Amino acid sequence: MTRILGFLAIHRLLLFCVALMAIYQSLPPDAPPSQKTVSALSAHFFETVAERPVTRALLRSASYYPSSFLDALRTPFVSVYRGFLTITHLDRVTALIVLTNLFFFLFLLELYGLWGRQHPADEAVRAATLVALLPTSFEMSLVSSFSLTCFLVALAVHRAVTNRWWVTGMALGILVLSDPLNILLVPLMLYLFFYFHQGQVLKTVWKRAVVVLLPVIVAVAVDFGSFSYAWDEMQQSALFYLSQSLSGGVKQTLAHSPWGTTIVLITLAVGAVGAFLNNKSFIDKMLPAAMLVFVLLTSPFSQVTFRVPLAGICLHGVIQLTGRPTVWILYFVMFIMGALEVAAVFG
């Protein structure tokens, strides 16, 4: 845990420095020296973050208080943010940045615990490092409610394989209530449930099944109207796009796909194959591929790169397939890609 926290802090600091350099380079040549100081560049950084659409949307949502507990669960990040702001008394934008990074760190810890069940700690740390270096993870060093979604998904999966089903049920309920497409995670959780309850007493199985399914049933009943659009959204997903695009040939698909998206998706696919080949238990073999399919099925192709941390479990397979030199090359490539993204935002 300490190594992951230390690396994440260093990584975020480096990205912050990249952002400051990009801001410095964007200043006009005749800018006064007072605008080139670290404090002035830092103020510009926070102003840019505050002006981003995602930040403004979250701040606007936080100004409207929910009318009920269920309404609060529909926007879990905003609800937690209100309480966090009250407790810490931080600046509103700073509080958003801190909370985003906190949930991302908790997400990495859940992945670390998931991998650490059956693999050496060093492998788990290297895999968590690779997840943190994904090019779009820089979004979760700024402001993004998606970091909470990542944490809840990893929490649901990790607690399922460690037999803490009430936590899985609560996480699933919040996920489904906040985004109807997250109901596609339920079949996977049910498969895990019945896989781990083979041969157990039927009464115990039904009691735990109720604990898992009741929050999901409540979420569906409360927001049933939203599920009518789920199929339309799935038809616009990256999985449907890739299946249609690949029918025209691999070269055409690669020609129409951003190179960053292609690199990340190939890396995740290689990781899923590596997990299948190297893991011993059937669940650990199939889980990375299942999570990759879940991401492709719930994400439009234009946003799939942003949502790939959800399939971060695949990256342990990359660690298993490659040696340390190759992993360090991947670290470098991923960091450069992320730094270029940050420079584009602040430049």
WOCOR-V768104 format. One record per residue. N is the residue number from 1. RES is the residue in one small letter. SS is DSSP state (@ for helix, = for strand, . for the rest). Layout:
N_RES_SS + N_RES_SS
This chain:
1_m_. + 2_t_@ + 3_r_@ + 4_i_@ + 5_l_@ + 6_g_@ + 7_f_@ + 8_l_@ + 9_a_@ + 10_i_@ + 11_h_@ + 12_r_@ + 13_l_@ + 14_l_@ + 15_l_@ + 16_f_@ + 17_c_@ + 18_v_@ + 19_a_@ + 20_l_@ + 21_m_@ + 22_a_@ + 23_i_@ + 24_y_@ + 25_q_@ + 26_s_@ + 27_l_. + 28_p_. + 29_p_. + 30_d_. + 31_a_. + 32_p_. + 33_p_@ + 34_s_@ + 35_q_@ + 36_k_@ + 37_t_. + 38_v_@ + 39_s_@ + 40_a_@ + 41_l_@ + 42_s_@ + 43_a_@ + 44_h_@ + 45_f_@ + 46_f_@ + 47_e_@ + 48_t_@ + 49_v_@ + 50_a_@ + 51_e_@ + 52_r_. + 53_p_@ + 54_v_@ + 55_t_@ + 56_r_@ + 57_a_@ + 58_l_@ + 59_l_@ + 60_r_@ + 61_s_@ + 62_a_@ + 63_s_. + 64_y_. + 65_y_. + 66_p_. + 67_s_. + 68_s_. + 69_f_@ + 70_l_@ + 71_d_@ + 72_a_@ + 73_l_@ + 74_r_@ + 75_t_. + 76_p_@ + 77_f_@ + 78_v_@ + 79_s_@ + 80_v_@ + 81_y_@ + 82_r_@ + 83_g_@ + 84_f_@ + 85_l_@ + 86_t_@ + 87_i_@ + 88_t_@ + 89_h_. + 90_l_. + 91_d_. + 92_r_@ + 93_v_@ + 94_t_@ + 95_a_@ + 96_l_@ + 97_i_@ + 98_v_@ + 99_l_@ + 100_t_@ + 101_n_@ + 102_l_@ + 103_f_@ + 104_f_@ + 105_f_@ + 106_l_@ + 107_f_@ + 108_l_@ + 109_l_@ + 110_e_@ + 111_l_@ + 112_y_@ + 113_g_@ + 114_l_@ + 115_w_@ + 116_g_@ + 117_r_. + 118_q_. + 119_h_. + 120_p_. + 121_a_@ + 122_d_@ + 123_e_@ + 124_a_@ + 125_v_@ + 126_r_@ + 127_a_@ + 128_a_@ + 129_t_@ + 130_l_@ + 131_v_@ + 132_a_@ + 133_l_. + 134_l_. + 135_p_@ + 136_t_@ + 137_s_@ + 138_f_@ + 139_e_@ + 140_m_@ + 141_s_@ + 142_l_. + 143_v_. + 144_s_. + 145_s_. + 146_f_@ + 147_s_@ + 148_l_@ + 149_t_@ + 150_c_@ + 151_f_@ + 152_l_@ + 153_v_@ + 154_a_@ + 155_l_@ + 156_a_@ + 157_v_@ + 158_h_@ + 159_r_@ + 160_a_@ + 161_v_@ + 162_t_. + 163_n_. + 164_r_. + 165_w_@ + 166_w_@ + 167_v_@ + 168_t_@ + 169_g_@ + 170_m_@ + 171_a_@ + 172_l_@ + 173_g_@ + 174_i_@ + 175_l_@ + 176_v_@ + 177_l_@ + 178_s_@ + 179_d_. + 180_p_@ + 181_l_@ + 182_n_@ + 183_i_@ + 184_l_@ + 185_l_@ + 186_v_@ + 187_p_@ + 188_l_@ + 189_m_@ + 190_l_@ + 191_y_@ + 192_l_@ + 193_f_@ + 194_f_@ + 195_y_@ + 196_f_@ + 197_h_. + 198_q_. + 199_g_. + 200_q_. + 201_v_. + 202_l_@ + 203_k_@ + 204_t_@ + 205_v_@ + 206_w_@ + 207_k_@ + 208_r_@ + 209_a_@ + 210_v_@ + 211_v_@ + 212_v_@ + 213_l_@ + 214_l_@ + 215_p_@ + 216_v_@ + 217_i_@ + 218_v_@ + 219_a_@ + 220_v_@ + 221_a_@ + 222_v_@ + 223_d_. + 224_f_@ + 225_g_@ + 226_s_@ + 227_f_@ + 228_s_@ + 229_y_@ + 230_a_@ + 231_w_@ + 232_d_@ + 233_e_@ + 234_m_@ + 235_q_@ + 236_q_. + 237_s_= + 238_a_@ + 239_l_@ + 240_f_@ + 241_y_@ + 242_l_@ + 243_s_@ + 244_q_@ + 245_s_@ + 246_l_@ + 247_s_. + 248_g_. + 249_g_. + 250_v_@ + 251_k_@ + 252_q_@ + 253_t_@ + 254_l_@ + 255_a_@ + 256_h_. + 257_s_. + 258_p_. + 259_w_@ + 260_g_@ + 261_t_@ + 262_t_@ + 263_i_@ + 264_v_@ + 265_l_@ + 266_i_@ + 267_t_@ + 268_l_@ + 269_a_@ + 270_v_@ + 271_g_@ + 272_a_@ + 273_v_@ + 274_g_@ + 275_a_@ + 276_f_@ + 277_l_@ + 278_n_@ + 279_n_. + 280_k_. + 281_s_. + 282_f_@ + 283_i_@ + 284_d_@ + 285_k_@ + 286_m_@ + 287_l_@ + 288_p_@ + 289_a_@ + 290_a_@ + 291_m_@ + 292_l_@ + 293_v_@ + 294_f_@ + 295_v_@ + 296_l_@ + 297_l_@ + 298_t_@ + 299_s_. + 300_p_= + 301_f_@ + 302_s_@ + 303_q_@ + 304_v_@ + 305_t_@ + 306_f_@ + 307_r_@ + 308_v_@ + 309_p_@ + 310_l_@ + 311_a_@ + 312_g_@ + 313_i_@ + 314_c_@ + 315_l_@ + 316_h_@ + 317_g_@ + 318_v_@ + 319_i_@ + 320_q_@ + 321_l_@ + 322_t_. + 323_g_. + 324_r_@ + 325_p_@ + 326_t_@ + 327_v_@ + 328_w_@ + 329_i_@ + 330_l_@ + 331_y_@ + 332_f_@ + 333_v_@ + 334_m_@ + 335_f_@ + 336_i_@ + 337_m_@ + 338_g_@ + 339_a_@ + 340_l_@ + 341_e_@ + 342_v_@ + 343_a_@ + 344_a_@ + 345_v_@ + 346_f_@ + 347_g_.
